[in-house]
């Protein structure tokens, strides 16, 4: 899955903490993509929590 920072496609540079997902695929493909993203987010959240780190938020990503 390819994701980009939300501000990348924002003409005025707003939404720096957002995550932009392309939606030019069939609905079934998008459902799978969102399920995979959710699973990856939950896994990273669990790993950070287990290591004593702060919970993941949209502001935790490096962009």
C-alpha positions in Angstrom: 0.0 0.0 0.0 1.3 3.4 -0.9 0.4 6.3 1.4 1.5 9.9 1.4 1.4 12.7 3.9 -1.9 14.6 3.8 -0.2 17.9 3.1 1.3 16.5 -0.1 -1.9 16.9 -2.0 -3.2 19.9 -0.2 -2.7 23.2 -2.2 -2.4 25.3 1.0 -0.2 22.9 2.9 -2.7 22.2 5.6 -3.3 18.7 7.1 0.4 17.9 7.9 -0.7 15.2 10.4 -3.1 13.5 7.9 -2.6 10.3 5.9 -3.8 10.3 2.3 -4.9 7.1 0.7 -5.5 6.8 -3.0 -9.0 5.8 -3.9 -8.8 5.0 -7.6 -9.3 1.3 -7.0 -12.4 -0.9 -6.9 -14.3 -0.8 -3.6 -13.3 -4.3 -2.7 -9.6 -3.5 -3.1 -10.0 -0.4 -1.0 -11.6 -2.5 1.8 -8.7 -4.8 1.8 -6.2 -1.9 1.9 -8.0 -0.3 4.8 -8.1 -3.6 6.7 -4.3 -4.0 6.2 -3.7 -0.4 7.3 -5.7 -0.9 10.4 -3.9 -4.2 11.2 -0.5 -2.5 10.7 -1.5 0.5 12.9 -2.7 -1.8 15.7 0.5 -3.9 15.5 2.7 -0.8 15.8 0.5 0.6 18.6 0.9 -2.7 20.5 4.7 -2.8 19.9 5.1 0.8 21.2 2.9 0.2 24.2 4.8 -3.0 25.1 8.0 -1.0 24.9 6.7 1.7 27.2 6.4 4.3 24.4 3.6 6.7 23.8 0.5 5.5 21.9 0.5 6.1 18.2 -1.5 9.0 16.9 -1.5 10.7 13.5 1.1 13.1 14.9 3.4 10.2 15.7 4.4 9.5 12.1 7.5 11.2 10.8 5.9 13.6 8.3 
